[in-house]
Amino acid sequence: MDPKIELLAPGGDVDAIKAAIIAGADAVYCGLDNFNARNRASNISFEQLIGIIRLAHQYQCQIFLTLNIVILEREFKSLTKLLNKLANTTLDGVIVQDIGMFYILKKHFPTLDIHASTQLTTHNVGQIPFLKKLGASRVNLSRELNLREITAVNAVCQEQDVLTEVFVHGSLCVAFSGLCYSTSASAGNSGNRGRCSQACREEYETTPSGNNFPLNLKDNSAFFDLPALIDAGVHSFKIEGRIKSASYVHTVVDSFRKQIDGYLETGELTEDGERLYKVFNRDFSNAFLRGDLNQSMFTENPRDNSKNHALQASNAISVVQIQSVEDTLDLEKAQMSASVSEKVKHVSIEKPALTLAFSGNEGQPLTITATAKEATPLISIASPQELTFTVQSSALLTANDKTPLDQAAIDKRFKNFSSAAYNLELLNTQGLAENLSISFKELTLLKNEIASLLNEGHKPVTEVMLPKLEKHPKPAPKKANTVANLSILICDEEDIALAEVTDADIYFKLPDAYKRDCTKYVGFLQDNPRLIPWFPSVLIGKDYDVALNILEQVKPELIVTNNTGIANRAYELGIKWVAGPYLNTTNSYALLAMQQEFDCSGAFISNEINRMQINGIARPKDFKMLYSVYHPILLMASRQCFFQQSVGCEKPRIDNGCMLSCDKSTSITNLKGESFAIDKQKAGYPSIYNQDQFVNTEVVNDLAHMFDDFMLDLTNIGAGDKQSPDKALLIKQFAQLLSTESITDKEMVNMVQNTLKTMVPDATNVQYHNGL
């Protein structure tokens, strides 16, 4: 493992990236115009990326490219074209969320280093070997983890030879990353596609506790926690901010650079962090890192807090004093911005000018001299740099007037050196005698050698074409006279009685949290072998340990899991497992990855994608495809408490007792009059749900040929104080819809649909139409 501490900076546009580099970042992460999770950032073009990589490497800085969104089936053709181009650069790594993209990278682009995005919600030790097997060399840990939890996960990372990143500064999401669907449910603007609309920053109608911004967290800052993170074994200190200005990036990176270097040199923290308050901030909190989840993490100001901080620090009271403080801060900000602008304008990402000079006579090797010269200096204190080298053919030039190696032939063979990386200014053949020739093979070898030397010694990578996927037919449903199987999800032990009214598969949703060494569910599942354990998305620390013990002690024939740590252990134990709907599966390659790497037997297809996006997915052989047709629409889940800011709570902070015993529910309403249910089940994370239930009967008629299984979520989670429909009757209606006799009977289908509308009046399937 590399013991060097890395300072990893954001770069939303070229100037911000330059600012990060000259401020002392060890690495910068940035995104192109597509395939990245900061759709609102300016982002950069591929040509700019090449110049940025060259500039960064002059400063011994690495560049990581964000490709951190879920990928749709139709996008793999254009994605592969991009990856082919990236494989022939000196890019230092790609940041990935989609499991299908992991598969493509590992199988077809092994020279590209893979980093697991924060969107993968990595928070327990079991997820590390899962990501390692997918090809990840480093993982970004969930921002919700405390130092003790980070230390435990990092110990496994070291065993697996995987590096860890931890966010140390910038915006905090109130939701677990990758599990926020706040506007995907209504408008298709998914955080999993880089289009987060920041519903958590919105103003809401005043809550009973007197708050108008009940979901708005302060910014994260671990500026004074760096020694503890170093002791925890963290490799990379990551700063958030790809939609921030160059001045912001330079200020924050420079502050952290000085803090890190000062600590490593003296063993003391030498910086006071005051400069961090002079650029955009929402005030700061390190409560997640401390494991102290309290109400002080929230702020009623979703905008810039810098003036508020300056006023508080100055104790200004009078109008004149306040104006003076604000004017001084505005002047300081203007000076900081002007200073950064002056610095970045002296560094260039312009393409170097390239000339190739050809020489040789009959009986001699062909000699090519390459000269690449920067138009302006990459580093402000340096002179324009020049790279010159010579390559020679192993074969001799021969006389052949039929296929001469003349100016026209050389122009044709070498014109592609005028690319995103270089401006090919001249192909000089004055030193080449007339009527000479050389084999195409020799010319190709020379071209590849020049390309490698111009590309920091990286040999050209052959273009990859993805093989065509085969769609395998689904097996016949278990029950005769049905178009697909029906399954149900329950979480209440009393609902086991539903087994008497249906022969459907019954999944039992296990809790998110447990008492330490809890064994209750081991005996319960052993006594009820018909139940298929359903593991949740987030299992942190002891909760993962208990869930793992349930898996290992019960050893069920089949499980459904939304947590990759549990998936990996099931694979190791030889237990069949199905990927749950919160693994965000949107494409065929994700299915192949899970099947081939972890012997996964099936997967729920994400409810975020629409009919056309689903229809393109190819089923692997001997693999099940499942879909949830009835469920509460999760908008976000959080480790924080949503009740402190809404209805109020007598507890000053969240503790383990809150997780295990609290079962409150309420709602919040935005200024458009849209209400959202806040629901906290016992032993579950605080969550926000759409007021409408997801009910999709159309998918049965449209895509029953694709799916083995349609599921009903009967857990009542997210229902709040609403009257829940009769569960047995719901099962009966959907079973009727899945019968082969009904599916072609429009009158019967309409009758079932009308009954469901009566039973579930607040229902929608807009996601099935909008998609991503």
C-alpha positions in Angstrom: 0.0 0.0 0.0 1.2 3.6 -0.8 1.5 5.4 2.5 1.5 8.8 0.8 -1.5 11.0 1.7 -3.3 12.2 -1.3 -5.2 15.5 -1.6 -7.9 15.0 -4.2 -9.5 18.1 -5.6 -12.6 18.8 -7.6 -12.5 20.4 -11.1 -15.7 21.5 -12.8 -14.2 23.5 -15.6 -10.7 24.2 -17.0 -10.0 27.2 -14.7 -11.0 25.3 -11.6 -8.8 22.3 -12.6 -5.9 24.6 -13.2 -6.5 26.3 -9.9 -6.5 22.9 -8.1 -3.3 21.9 -9.8 -1.3 25.0 -9.0 -2.7 25.1 -5.4 -1.0 21.7 -4.8 -3.5 19.0 -5.4 -2.1 15.5 -5.7 -5.0 14.5 -7.9 -8.0 16.2 -9.5 -11.3 14.5 -10.5 -13.3 16.0 -13.3 -16.0 15.1 -15.8 -16.7 15.3 -19.5 -19.9 16.6 -21.0 -21.6 13.2 -20.5 -21.5 10.1 -18.3 -20.8 12.0 -15.1 -22.7 12.8 -11.9 -22.3 16.6 -12.0 -24.6 17.5 -14.8 -24.8 21.1 -13.6 -21.0 21.6 -13.7 -19.5 23.2 -16.8 -17.4 20.1 -17.4 -14.8 19.7 -20.1 -14.4 18.4 -23.7 -12.2 15.4 -24.5 -9.7 17.6 -26.2 -9.4 19.7 -23.1 -9.0 16.6 -21.0 -5.9 15.7 -23.0 -4.4 19.1 -22.3 -5.3 18.9 -18.6 -3.7 15.5 -18.2 -0.5 16.8 -19.8 -0.6 19.9 -17.6 -1.3 17.9 -14.4 1.5 15.4 -15.0 4.0 18.3 -15.4 3.0 19.1 -11.8 3.1 15.4 -10.6 -0.6 15.6 -10.3 -3.0 12.8 -11.4 -6.3 13.2 -13.2 -9.3 11.0 -12.5 -12.3 11.1 -14.8 -15.8 10.8 -13.4 -18.0 8.3 -15.3 -20.1 7.8 -12.1 -23.7 7.4 -13.3 -25.9 4.4 -14.0 -25.7 3.5 -17.7 -28.6 2.7 -20.0 -28.5 -0.1 -22.5 -28.5 2.1 -25.6 -25.5 4.1 -24.3 -22.9 1.3 -24.3 -22.0 1.9 -28.0 -21.0 5.6 -27.4 -19.5 4.7 -24.0 -17.2 2.1 -25.7 -16.1 4.7 -28.2 -15.2 7.0 -25.3 -13.4 4.2 -23.4 -11.4 3.3 -26.5 -10.2 6.9 -26.7 -9.4 7.1 -22.9 -7.4 3.8 -23.1 -5.0 5.6 -25.4 -4.4 8.5 -23.0 -2.4 8.7 -19.8 -5.5 9.2 -17.7 -4.8 8.0 -14.2 -8.2 6.5 -13.3 -12.0 6.5 -13.9 -14.6 6.9 -11.2 -17.5 4.4 -11.6 -20.9 3.7 -10.1 -22.5 1.3 -12.6 -21.8 -2.4 -12.1 -22.1 -2.9 -15.8 -19.4 -0.4 -16.5 -17.1 -2.2 -14.0 -17.6 -5.3 -16.1 -16.8 -3.6 -19.4 -13.7 -1.9 -17.9 -12.3 -5.0 -16.2 -13.0 -7.3 -19.2 -12.1 -5.0 -22.1 -10.1 -2.0 -20.9 -7.8 -3.4 -18.2 -5.3 -0.5 -18.6 -7.8 1.9 -17.1 -7.7 2.1 -13.3 -11.1 1.8 -11.7 -12.3 3.8 -8.6 -15.6 3.1 -6.9 -17.7 6.2 -6.7 -19.4 7.4 -3.5 -22.7 6.6 -5.4 -22.1 3.0 -4.5 -22.8 3.7 -0.8 -19.8 1.8 0.5 -20.1 1.6 4.2 -19.2 -2.0 5.5 -16.3 -4.4 5.3 -18.1 -6.9 3.2 -18.4 -4.5 0.3 -14.7 -4.1 -0.2 -14.0 -7.6 -1.5 -17.1 -7.3 -3.8 -15.7 -4.1 -5.3 -12.2 -5.5 -5.5 -13.5 -8.5 -7.5 -15.2 -6.1 -9.8 -11.9 -4.4 -10.5 -11.8 -1.4 -8.1 -8.4 -0.3 -6.9 -9.9 2.3 -4.5 -13.2 3.1 -3.0 -14.8 6.3 -1.8 -16.4 5.7 1.6 -19.9 6.9 2.5 -19.9 10.3 4.1 -22.1 9.0 7.0 -19.3 6.9 8.5 -17.6 7.9 11.8 -13.9 7.4 12.5 -14.3 4.1 14.2 -16.2 2.7 11.3 -13.8 4.2 8.8 -10.9 2.5 10.6 -12.6 -0.9 10.5 -13.4 -0.6 6.8 -9.9 0.6 6.0 -8.3 -2.3 7.7 -10.1 -4.6 5.3 -9.1 -2.3 2.4 -5.4 -2.7 3.4 -5.9 -6.5 3.4 -7.4 -6.3 0.0 -4.8 -3.9 -1.4 -7.5 -1.3 -2.0 -7.1 2.4 -1.3 -9.7 4.5 0.5 -11.0 8.0 -0.1 -12.9 10.1 2.4 -14.6 13.4 1.7 -13.0 16.0 4.0 -14.7 19.2 2.8 -17.7 20.5 0.9 -21.4 19.9 0.5 -23.1 17.1 2.5 -26.1 15.2 1.2 -28.7 14.5 3.8 -29.4 11.2 1.9 -27.2 8.2 1.5 -25.5 8.7 -1.9 -26.9 6.4 -4.6 -30.1 5.9 -2.7 -31.6 9.3 -3.3 -34.5 9.4 -5.8 -36.0 12.7 -4.7 -36.9 14.0 -8.2 -36.4 10.9 -10.2 -39.8 9.8 -9.1 -41.5 12.9 -10.5 -39.4 14.3 -13.3 -36.7 11.7 -14.2 -34.0 14.0 -12.8 -32.1 11.3 -11.0 -29.0 11.8 -8.8 -27.9 8.5 -10.3 -27.7 10.2 -13.7 -26.0 13.4 -12.4 -29.2 15.5 -12.5 -29.7 16.0 -8.7 -32.1 18.9 -8.3 -31.2 19.3 -4.6 -34.7 18.9 -3.1 -32.9 18.8 0.3 -31.9 22.5 -0.2 -35.5 23.6 -1.0 -37.7 25.8 1.2 -40.7 24.0 2.7 -43.8 25.3 4.5 -42.8 26.1 8.1 -42.7 22.9 10.1 -44.2 22.5 13.6 -40.6 22.9 14.9 -40.3 26.2 13.1 -38.0 25.3 10.3 -38.3 26.3 6.6 -35.3 24.3 5.4 -35.8 21.0 7.3 -33.5 18.9 5.1 -30.6 21.4 4.7 -27.3 20.3 6.2 -24.3 22.4 6.9 -21.2 21.7 4.8 -18.7 19.0 5.8 -15.3 19.9 7.0 -12.7 17.6 8.6 -10.0 20.4 8.5 -9.1 19.7 12.1 -9.6 15.9 12.0 -6.8 15.1 9.6 -4.6 13.4 12.2 -7.4 11.1 13.1 -8.0 10.2 9.5 -4.3 9.6 8.9 -4.3 7.3 11.9 -7.4 5.5 10.5 -5.3 4.7 7.4 -7.2 6.9 4.9 -5.2 7.3 1.7 -7.0 10.1 -0.1 -8.6 13.3 1.4 -11.3 14.3 -1.1 -12.7 17.8 -1.5 -16.3 18.1 -2.9 -17.1 21.0 -5.3 -17.3 20.4 -9.0 -19.8 23.2 -9.4 -17.6 25.6 -7.5 -15.5 28.5 -8.9 -11.8 28.4 -9.5 -11.3 30.8 -6.6 -13.2 28.5 -4.3 -11.2 25.5 -5.4 -7.8 27.2 -5.1 -8.6 28.6 -1.6 -9.8 25.2 -0.2 -7.0 23.2 -1.8 -4.3 25.6 -0.8 -5.7 25.6 2.8 -5.7 21.8 3.0 -2.3 21.6 1.3 -0.8 23.8 4.0 -2.6 22.0 6.8 -1.5 18.5 5.6 2.1 19.6 4.9 2.3 21.5 8.2 1.1 18.5 10.2 3.4 16.0 8.5 6.4 18.3 9.1 5.6 19.4 12.7 3.1 16.9 14.1 0.8 19.8 14.8 -2.1 21.4 12.9 -0.7 24.8 11.8 -3.7 26.4 10.0 -6.8 27.9 11.6 -9.1 27.4 8.7 -10.4 30.9 8.6 -9.9 31.2 4.8 -12.4 28.4 4.3 -15.1 30.8 5.6 -14.2 33.5 3.0 -15.5 31.3 0.1 -18.9 29.7 -0.3 -20.0 27.7 2.7 -23.1 26.8 4.6 -21.1 26.8 7.9 -19.3 23.6 8.8 -19.9 20.4 10.7 -17.9 17.2 11.3 -20.6 15.5 13.2 -20.8 12.4 10.9 -17.1 11.9 11.4 -17.4 12.3 15.2 -20.4 10.0 15.2 -22.4 12.7 17.0 -25.6 13.2 14.9 -27.4 16.2 16.4 -29.6 19.1 15.4 -26.6 21.4 15.0 -25.8 19.7 11.7 -28.8 21.5 10.1 -28.9 25.1 9.0 -31.7 27.4 7.8 -29.4 29.0 5.3 -28.9 27.0 2.1 -26.9 29.8 0.5 -23.5 31.3 1.3 -22.7 31.7 4.9 -19.5 33.7 4.5 -20.9 37.1 5.4 -22.8 35.7 8.4 -19.5 34.2 9.7 -17.6 37.5 9.2 -20.3 39.5 11.0 -20.3 37.0 13.9 -16.5 37.1 14.1 -16.4 40.9 14.1 -19.2 41.4 16.6 -20.5 44.2 14.3 -23.7 45.8 15.7 -24.4 49.1 14.0 -25.4 49.5 10.3 -22.1 51.2 9.6 -20.1 48.4 11.2 -22.1 45.7 9.4 -21.6 47.5 6.0 -17.9 47.9 6.7 -17.5 44.1 7.4 -19.5 43.2 4.3 -17.5 45.6 2.1 -14.2 44.3 3.5 -15.2 40.7 2.8 -16.4 41.6 -0.8 -13.0 43.2 -1.4 -11.2 40.2 -0.1 -13.2 37.9 -2.3 -12.6 40.0 -5.3 -8.9 40.1 -4.6 -8.8 36.3 -4.1 -10.6 35.8 -7.4 -8.4 38.2 -9.3 -5.3 36.5 -7.9 -6.4 33.1 -8.9 -7.4 34.3 -12.4 -4.0 35.8 -12.8 -2.3 32.6 -11.8 -4.4 30.3 -14.0 -4.0 32.4 -17.1 -0.2 31.7 -17.1 -0.7 27.9 -17.4 -1.8 26.4 -20.7 -3.6 23.3 -21.9 -3.0 24.1 -25.6 -1.9 21.3 -27.8 1.8 21.1 -28.6 3.0 21.6 -32.2 4.3 18.4 -33.7 6.6 18.0 -36.6 7.8 14.7 -38.1 10.9 14.7 -40.3 11.5 11.6 -42.6 14.9 10.7 -43.9 16.7 7.8 -45.5 18.3 6.4 -48.7 18.1 3.0 -50.4 19.7 0.4 -48.3 19.3 2.4 -45.1 16.7 2.3 -42.4 13.9 4.8 -42.4 14.5 7.5 -39.8 11.8 9.7 -38.3 12.6 12.6 -36.0 9.7 13.8 -33.9 9.6 17.3 -32.3 6.8 18.4 -30.0 6.9 21.9 -28.7 4.5 23.6 -26.3 3.0 26.8 -27.8 3.2 28.4 -24.3 4.8 27.1 -21.1 2.8 24.6 -19.1 4.4 25.9 -15.9 4.5 29.6 -15.5 8.1 29.8 -14.4 9.4 27.5 -17.2 10.3 28.2 -20.8 8.3 26.5 -23.6 9.2 22.8 -23.4 10.4 20.8 -26.4 10.4 17.0 -26.8 12.6 15.6 -29.5 13.4 11.9 -30.3 14.3 9.7 -33.3 13.0 6.3 -34.3 14.3 4.0 -37.0 12.9 1.0 -38.9 14.5 -2.4 -38.6 14.0 -3.0 -42.3 15.9 -1.2 -45.1 14.4 1.1 -47.6 14.1 -0.4 -51.1 13.6 1.0 -54.5 10.0 0.6 -55.8 8.4 3.1 -58.0 5.0 1.3 -57.9 4.3 2.0 -54.2 6.6 4.9 -53.4 7.1 6.3 -49.9 6.5 9.9 -51.0 4.8 12.9 -49.4 1.3 11.8 -50.4 1.8 8.3 -48.8 3.2 9.8 -45.7 0.5 12.4 -45.4 -2.1 9.5 -45.6 -0.3 7.3 -43.1 0.6 9.9 -40.4 -2.1 12.5 -40.6 -3.9 10.9 -37.6 -1.2 12.3 -35.4 -3.1 15.6 -35.7 -5.5 14.7 -32.9 -6.8 15.8 -29.6 -3.3 15.6 -28.2 -1.2 17.4 -30.9 -1.3 19.9 -33.7 0.5 18.2 -36.5 2.2 21.2 -38.3 4.6 19.5 -40.7 5.4 16.2 -42.2 8.8 16.9 -43.6 10.1 14.5 -46.4 13.0 16.6 -47.6 15.6 14.2 -46.2 13.9 11.2 -48.0 15.3 10.0 -51.3 12.9 9.4 -54.2 11.3 6.1 -55.4 11.8 4.4 -52.1 9.4 2.0 -50.3 9.0 0.2 -47.0 6.5 -2.4 -45.9 3.2 -1.4 -44.3 4.1 -3.5 -41.3 7.3 -1.6 -40.7 5.5 1.7 -41.1 2.9 0.7 -38.6 5.6 -0.3 -36.1 7.2 3.1 -36.4 3.9 4.9 -36.0 3.1 2.9 -32.8 6.6 3.6 -31.4 6.1 7.3 -32.0 2.7 7.2 -30.5 4.0 5.5 -27.4 6.9 7.9 -26.9 4.5 10.9 -27.3 2.1 9.3 -24.8 4.5 9.0 -21.9 5.6 5.5 -23.0 2.1 4.0 -23.1 1.7 1.7 -26.1 -1.3 2.2 -28.3 -4.3 0.0 -27.3 -6.2 -1.8 -30.0 -9.8 -0.6 -30.4 -12.4 -2.8 -28.6 -15.7 -3.8 -30.1 -18.2 -5.1 -27.6 -19.6 -8.5 -28.7 -23.3 -8.6 -29.4 -25.4 -9.7 -26.5 -27.8 -12.6 -26.8 -31.3 -12.4 -25.2 -32.1 -15.7 -23.6 -35.8 -16.7 -23.2 -37.2 -16.9 -19.7 -38.4 -20.3 -18.4 -42.0 -21.0 -18.0 -43.6 -19.6 -14.8 -43.9 -22.0 -11.8 -47.6 -21.8 -11.8 -49.5 -22.9 -14.9 -51.8 -20.4 -16.7 -49.8 -17.4 -15.6 -47.6 -15.1 -17.6 -45.2 -14.5 -14.8 -44.7 -15.5 -11.1 -46.0 -13.3 -8.3 -44.0 -12.6 -5.2 -44.7 -10.5 -2.1 -42.5 -8.6 0.4 -43.5 -8.4 4.1 -41.7 -7.2 7.2 -44.4 -7.8 9.9 -44.3 -11.3 11.4 -48.1 -11.3 11.5 -48.2 -11.2 7.7 -46.9 -14.7 7.5 -50.6 -15.5 7.6 -50.7 -14.4 3.9 -49.0 -17.7 3.1 -52.5 -19.2 3.5 -54.0 -17.1 0.7 -51.2 -17.3 -1.9 -48.5 -19.7 -3.2 -46.4 -16.8 -4.2 -42.8 -16.5 -3.0 -42.7 -14.5 0.2 -39.7 -12.3 0.9 -39.1 -11.1 4.5 -37.5 -7.7 4.9 -34.9 -7.7 7.6 -34.2 -4.6 9.6 -31.5 -2.0 8.9 -30.4 -2.0 12.6 -30.2 -4.6 15.4 -29.2 -4.9 19.0 -25.7 -6.2 19.3 -25.5 -10.0 19.0 -29.2 -10.2 18.1 -30.2 -13.8 17.2 -33.9 -13.3 17.1 -34.2 -13.6 13.3 -32.0 -16.7 13.1 -34.6 -18.7 14.9 -37.5 -16.9 13.2 -36.2 -17.7 9.7 -35.3 -21.3 10.7 -38.9 -21.8 11.9 -40.3 -20.3 8.7 -38.3 -21.9 5.9 -40.8 -20.6 3.3 -39.6 -17.0 3.9 -36.9 -15.7 1.7 -34.6 -13.3 3.6 -34.5 -9.8 2.1 -31.5 -7.7 3.2 -31.6 -3.9 3.2 -29.3 -1.4 1.4 -27.4 0.0 4.4 -25.8 -2.2 7.0 -23.2 -0.3 9.0 -20.8 -1.7 11.7 -22.5 -4.0 14.1 -25.7 -4.1 12.0 -23.7 -5.7 9.2 -22.2 -8.1 11.6 -25.6 -9.2 12.8 -27.0 -9.5 9.3 -24.0 -11.5 8.3 -24.6 -13.8 11.3 -28.2 -14.3 10.2 -27.0 -15.3 6.7 -24.3 -17.7 8.0 -26.5 -19.3 10.6 -29.7 -19.7 8.6 -28.0 -20.6 5.3 -31.2 -20.2 3.3 -31.5 -21.6 -0.2 -32.1 -18.1 -1.6 -31.9 -14.5 -0.5 -32.6 -11.1 -2.0 -30.0 -8.4 -1.1 -29.7 -4.7 -1.7 -26.3 -4.7 0.0 -23.2 -5.9 -1.9 -21.4 -6.9 1.2 -24.1 -9.5 1.9 -24.1 -10.5 -1.8 -20.4 -11.2 -1.6 -20.7 -13.4 1.5 -23.7 -15.3 0.0 -21.5 -16.0 -3.1 -18.7 -17.3 -0.8 -21.2 -19.5 1.0 -22.7 -20.9 -2.2 -26.1 -19.3 -1.3 -28.2 -18.3 -4.3 -28.9 -14.6 -4.3 -31.0 -12.0 -6.2 -29.9 -8.4 -6.6 -32.5 -6.1 -5.0 -34.1 -3.1 -6.6 -31.8 -0.6 -4.7 -28.7 -1.9 -6.5 -29.8 0.4 -9.3 -29.6 -2.2 -12.1 -30.3 -0.6 -15.5 -28.4 -2.7 -18.1 -27.4 -6.1 -19.4 -23.7 -5.8 -18.5 -24.6 -5.3 -14.8 -26.5 -8.6 -15.0 -23.5 -10.3 -16.6 -21.1 -8.9 -14.0 -23.2 -10.2 -11.1 -23.7 -13.6 -12.7 -20.2 -14.2 -13.9 -18.3 -12.7 -10.9 -20.6 -13.6 -8.1 -22.9 -16.4 -9.3 -26.0 -14.2 -9.0 -29.1 -15.9 -10.0 -31.4 -12.9 -10.8 -31.9 -9.2 -10.4 -34.7 -6.7 -9.9 -34.5 -4.1 -12.7 -34.5 -0.5 -11.4 -37.8 1.2 -11.2 -36.1 4.4 -12.3 -36.1 3.4 -16.0 -38.9 3.4 -18.5 -40.5 0.8 -20.8 -38.1 1.4 -23.7 -35.1 1.4 -21.5 -36.1 -1.8 -19.9 -37.0 -3.5 -23.2 -33.4 -3.2 -24.5 -31.9 -5.3 -21.6 -30.7 -8.7 -22.6 -31.3 -11.6 -20.2 -28.2 -13.8 -19.6 -28.7 -17.5 -19.8 -30.1 -19.1 -16.6 -30.8 -15.7 -15.0 -34.0 -14.3 -13.6 -35.3 -10.8 -14.2 -37.7 -9.4 -11.6 -39.6 -6.1 -11.2 -41.5 -4.5 -8.4 -45.0 -3.5 -9.5 -46.4 -2.2 -6.2 -44.3 -0.4 -3.6 -43.9 2.9 -1.7 -41.7 5.3 -3.6 -38.6 6.0 -1.6 -37.2 9.5 -2.2 -34.3 9.4 0.3 -33.0 7.5 3.3 -30.7 9.2 5.8 -28.6 8.5 8.9 -29.8 11.8 10.2 -33.1 12.4 11.9 -35.8 14.1 9.9 -38.0 14.6 13.0 -35.8 17.1 14.8 -36.4 19.7 12.0 -40.0 18.7 11.3 -42.1 17.9 14.3 -39.3 18.2 16.8 -37.8 15.6 19.1 -36.9 15.7 22.8 -33.6 13.9 22.2 -30.7 16.2 21.4 -29.0 13.6 19.2 -29.5 10.3 17.5 -28.4 7.2 19.4 -28.8 3.5 18.9 -32.0 3.5 20.8 -33.5 5.9 18.3 -32.8 3.5 15.5 -34.3 0.5 17.3 -37.4 2.0 18.9 -38.5 5.1 17.0 -41.4 4.6 14.7 -42.7 8.1 14.1 -44.2 9.4 10.9 -45.1 12.9 9.7 -44.9 14.9 6.4 -43.4 18.0 5.0 -44.8 20.2 2.2 -42.8 22.3 -0.3 -43.8 25.7 -1.5 -45.5 24.2 -4.5 -48.0 22.4 -2.2 -46.5 19.0 -2.7 -46.4 16.8 0.4 -43.9 14.1 1.2 -44.3 11.4 3.9 -41.5 11.0 6.5 -41.5 7.5 7.9 -39.3 5.9 10.5 -39.9 2.2 11.1 -38.5 0.5 14.2 -35.0 -0.6 13.4 -35.1 1.4 10.1 -33.4 4.5 8.8 -35.4 7.7 8.7 -36.8 7.9 5.1 -38.9 10.2 3.0 -41.5 8.8 0.6 -43.7 10.1 -2.2 -47.3 10.5 -1.1 -48.3 8.3 -4.1 -47.7 4.6 -4.1 -46.1 3.1 -7.2 -48.6 0.9 -9.0 -47.7 -0.4 -12.4 -50.2 -2.7 -14.1 -49.0 -1.6 -17.6 -45.7 -3.4 -17.3 -47.5 -6.7 -17.2 -49.1 -6.2 -20.5 -46.0 -4.6 -22.0 -43.2 -6.7 -20.8 -44.5 -9.9 -19.2 -42.4 -11.8 -21.8 -39.2 -10.3 -20.1 -39.9 -10.9 -16.4 -40.0 -14.0 -14.4 -41.4 -12.3 -11.3 -43.5 -9.3 -10.4 -43.4 -8.3 -6.8 -45.8 -6.6 -4.4 -44.3 -4.7 -1.5 -46.7 -5.2 1.4 -44.6 -3.7 4.2 -46.7 -0.6 4.7 -43.4 1.4 5.0 -44.0 5.0 3.9 -47.7 4.8 4.5 -47.7 7.1 7.5 -51.2 7.4 8.9 -52.9 6.4 5.7 -55.3 3.4 5.7 -53.5 0.5 4.1 -55.4 -1.6 1.5 -56.4 -5.1 2.3 -53.3 -7.2 1.5 -55.0 -10.4 0.7 -57.3 -8.6 -1.8 -54.3 -6.9 -3.3 -52.6 -10.2 -3.9 -55.8 -11.6 -5.5 -56.1 -8.6 -7.9 -52.5 -8.9 -9.1 -52.7 -12.7 -9.4 -55.8 -12.1 -11.6 -53.8 -9.7 -13.7 -51.1 -12.2 -14.3 -53.3 -15.0 -15.4 -53.1 -16.0 -19.1 -56.8 -15.8 -19.4 -57.0 -12.2 -18.2 -54.0 -10.6 -19.9 -55.8 -10.7 -23.3 -59.2 -9.9 -21.8 -59.4 -6.1 -21.9 -62.6 -6.0 -19.9 -61.0 -8.2 -17.2 -57.9 -6.0 -17.1 -59.9 -2.8 -16.9 -61.9 -4.3 -14.0 -58.8 -5.2 -12.1 -57.2 -1.8 -12.7 -60.4 0.0 -11.6 -60.4 -2.1 -8.4 -56.8 -1.2 -7.7 -57.5 2.5 -8.2 -60.2 2.2 -5.6 -58.0 0.4 -3.2 -54.9 2.6 -3.8 -56.3 6.0 -4.8 -52.9 7.8 -4.4 -51.0 5.9 -7.1 -48.6 6.7 -9.9 -46.3 4.9 -12.4 -44.8 8.1 -13.9 -41.3 6.7 -13.6 -42.3 3.9 -16.0 -43.1 6.6 -18.5 -40.4 9.2 -17.8 -37.4 6.9 -17.2 -33.9 8.4 -17.1 
